[in-house]
Amino acid sequence: MKLLRYGPAGQEKPGLLDDQGQVRDLSEIIPDLSGDALTAQSIGKLRGVDITTLPLVPGTPQDDLRLGACVGDIGKFICIGLNYADHAAESGLEVPPEPVIFNKWTSAVVGPNDDVLIPRGSEKTDWEVELGIVIGTGGSYIDEADAMNHIAGFCVVNDVSEREYQIERAGTWDKGKGCDTFGPTGPWLVTPDEVGDYDNLSMWLDVDGKRYQNGSTATMVYKVPFLVAYCSRFMSLQPGDVISTGTPPGVGMGQNPPVYLKGGEVMRLGIQGLGEQQQKVGNA
């Protein structure tokens, strides 16, 4: 299934994408695509629904029908740094001996086609296409062998980053990762049965039509089940938490010379089987 949230910002309703690419309303079945609605039991109930009986939502998703982030009320937005060997190399850094964990503040979360705003004073705002894991069944100290049973689905994340704030100023990476609008998420949450080989998904990102990132989840150092198990050692994972798993090479910081967003650009990005995002870049 491809699950989504549609409607004006702050008023999104749950829905799913049918085989004709149209949105069907789920609001009579679940209040939102969040929390307990993402557990294995809830997803199982959704599978039993006759899609043709669900109300058809007018409009074309990501055209004249706005989509919000595909997960509502995200509890934790957990990110993994330097998780692609080729991205670590372009950053001039070694692959870490354990996953690097940082956070995006949930106030950064926006829809897949909402504007991204460069913070005031920023000169090094960058892009990162990433595979997002959505937790369905929570837990602590999850066994790696059981990790996939805790995943509701996967989605596209643009881990927008301000590199000066992240690297050159005192403090942790979080400072440059959680600015408002720095977390476009979606367009849809795709359940694992429809994703296929999540270890070999092509992923890409363009800025103003120029291809900067062209990679694959195959070059991830720490794989999906390991990351779920690893994160659960340090915090309880809960339904609706999102883990963004790192980016392939081609970020602006890695260009020679570096290229950063100034405002007025259009970012377009996607992951095989998980859909596409497009954001106009503005200034806060």
N, C-alpha and C positions, 0 to 999 in steps of 0.2 A: 504494500500500500504506500501511497504518497499522501502524507497528512500535512495539513497546512493551517494557517490562520489568515483570515481575510478581513478587510474592512478598514475604516479610518484608524489612524494611530490612537491607541488607547481604548478602542472600541472593537477590537478584533473578535471574530467568531471562529470556532473550529470548523474545519472542512476537510474534504479529501478530493484528490484529483482523479476523475474517472478516466476510462480508456479513450475517451474522445477529447481529453484535455480540458474538460469543463469542471468547474468546482461544484461539489455537492455539500450541502450544509449538514453539519453534525451537531448543531447546538441543541437539538432535542434529545440527544443521546449522551453527550458529555458537555459540561459547562465551558471547558476550554481545553486546549491541548497543553496540559501542564500537570505537574504533580502526579497524583494517583491515576489520572487518565492515561498515563504512559506506562503503567505497570503491565507485566505480561498478561495478567488476567484481563485488564481492560482492553488491551490490544486484541486479545483473543476474542472478546465479545464483538469488537468492531469488525473482525473478519467474518463474523456470522451474519452481518447486516446485508440485506439485499440493496445494493447501491442504487438500483433503479428506483427504489421507493423514496430515496432522499430528495429533498427539495433542490432544484437546480438553481444555482446562484447566477444572476445575469452578469455578463461581462467576461472579458478574456483576462485570465490571470497574468499579472505583470505588464498589462497594457492599460485597459480602462478599469481593471479591478485590482486595487492595491492589495499586496500581500504584506502581512507583518512578519516578524521573526517567527519561525516555524515552531518555537517552543515559547509558551507563555510563562511569566513569573519564574524565570530561571533563578534557581537558588544559588548555584555556584557556577562561575564561568572560568574553568580551569584551563590553563594553556601550557603547552610543552615547547620548550625552546631548543633550538639546534638539533632537531630530531631527524634531519635529512643530511646524510654525509656530504652531499654535494653543496648544500646550502652552508654548512659549517665551513667548508673549504673556501667558498666565496667571501665569507665573513672573516676569514683569516683566523679561525678558531678551531680547536680540536673538538672532535666529538666527545661530549662529556661522559664520564664513566657511569653516571646514572642520569636519568631524565632530569632536565631542568624544569621546575614547576614555578609558574607565576600566575597572576590573576588578571582578568579584565573585570572591571567593575560592571555590575549589571546595568547601570545607567548608560553604558556604552551601546547597549543592544538596540538595533534598529532593523527594519525590514530589508529584504534583499535588494530593493530598488530605491530605497530612501537615500537622500543626499548624505554625503560624508563631508563634515565641516572641519577645516584645518583650524586648530586652536590659535588663539591670538598670540602672536610672537613666534609662532612655529616657523622654522625654516627647513625641517628635515622630516616631513610627514611621508610615510612610505606605505607600501602595500604588501600583503602576503595572502595568497590563496591557501586554504587549509581544509583538511577533512575534519569535520566535527562529529564526535560521538555523543549521542544523547542517551543518558542513563534512564532505564525503565524500572528496573528492580534494584532497590538500594542495597547497601551492605557495607560492612567493614571487613578487612582482611580477606578479600575475595580471592579464591584460588584462580590462577591463570587459566586452568583447564575449564573453569566454570564461568569465565568472564563474559563470554558471548551471551549467556543467559540473562545477564544484567543490562543488556543493551536494547533500547527500544528502536533505535535506528541511527542513520547517518545523515549528515547535511553538509552544505557548503558554508564556510566561514571566511570572511575577509578580515584577517587580523591586522587591521590598520595600526600603524605604529609611528610614534614620533621618536626618531633615533637620538636626537640630542637629549630629550627628557629621559629616554631609556638608558643611555650609555654614558653620556658626558656629564650629567648632573648627579649630585649626591643622592643616594638611596637605591631602591630596588628597581627592577625592570618595570614594575607595575605603573610607575609614574608616567611612562611613555606609552602605555598600552590601553589604558582605560578611559581616555578622553571621550566626551560625548560623541556619539555616532561612530565610534571606532570598532563596532562589533556587528556589521551586517551578517545576518544569519538566515539561511533558507536558500531557495524558495520553499522547499518542502523537506519534511522528515521522511526518509525512505527506509522502510523496514528492511532488516537484514536479508530476508528471503528474496527481495528484489534487487539488492545491490550486487550480488554475485561475489566475485573475488575482490574483497576490499583491500587486499594486499597488492593489487595491480590495477589501480584506476588511474587513467590519465587525468591530468589537471593542468590548467592554464590560466593566464591572466594577461589582458591587454590594457594599455593606456593609450587613449586616442587612436585606437586601431593598430598600435605597434605591439607585437607579441614580446613580452618580457619574461614571463614564466611559462615554461613548457616542460612539465615533469610528470612524475608518477609516484603513487604511494609505494611502489616497489622499492624505492630508495630510502624509505623510513628506517631508521636505526632500531628504534624500539617500537614494536608492532602493537596493534590494537589491543589484543587480550592482555599483553604484558602491561600496557599503560593503565588499563582499568584496574588490574590487580595492584599495581604499584601505587597508584593514587590512593587506593582504599586503605593502604597502610598508614597514611598520614591524616586521613579525614574519612568520616563516613560519607559514602556516596548516596545520593537521594534521588528519587524520581524527578526528572526535569533538569538535573545538572548536565552541563555541557563540558566536554573535554575537547579542546582544539589541539590537534596533534602535531603541529609544525608545518613548515613550508619548504617546497623545493627551491632550487636556485632561481635567480632572476629578479630579486628584489632591487629596489632603487639604490639602496646602500651598496650593493654589490657591483654596480655599473662602474665603468671607468671612462670619464669621471662619474661620481654618483649622480643620480637623477632623483629629484624629490618633487612631490606635488606642490603646486603653487596656487591652485584654484582655477576653475574653468575646464579642467580635464574631465574625461569620462573613463571610468574603470569598468571593464567587462571581464568576468571570470566565471569559471565553471569546473565541475568535476564530472567525469564520465558516469552517467546514470543518475546523478544527483541534481541536475539542473544548472541554471546559470543565474548570475547576479549582474546588475548594472547600476552603477552609482555615478551621479554627477558630483564633482568636487567643488565645494564652496568654501567660504571663510566665515568663521564664527564672529 
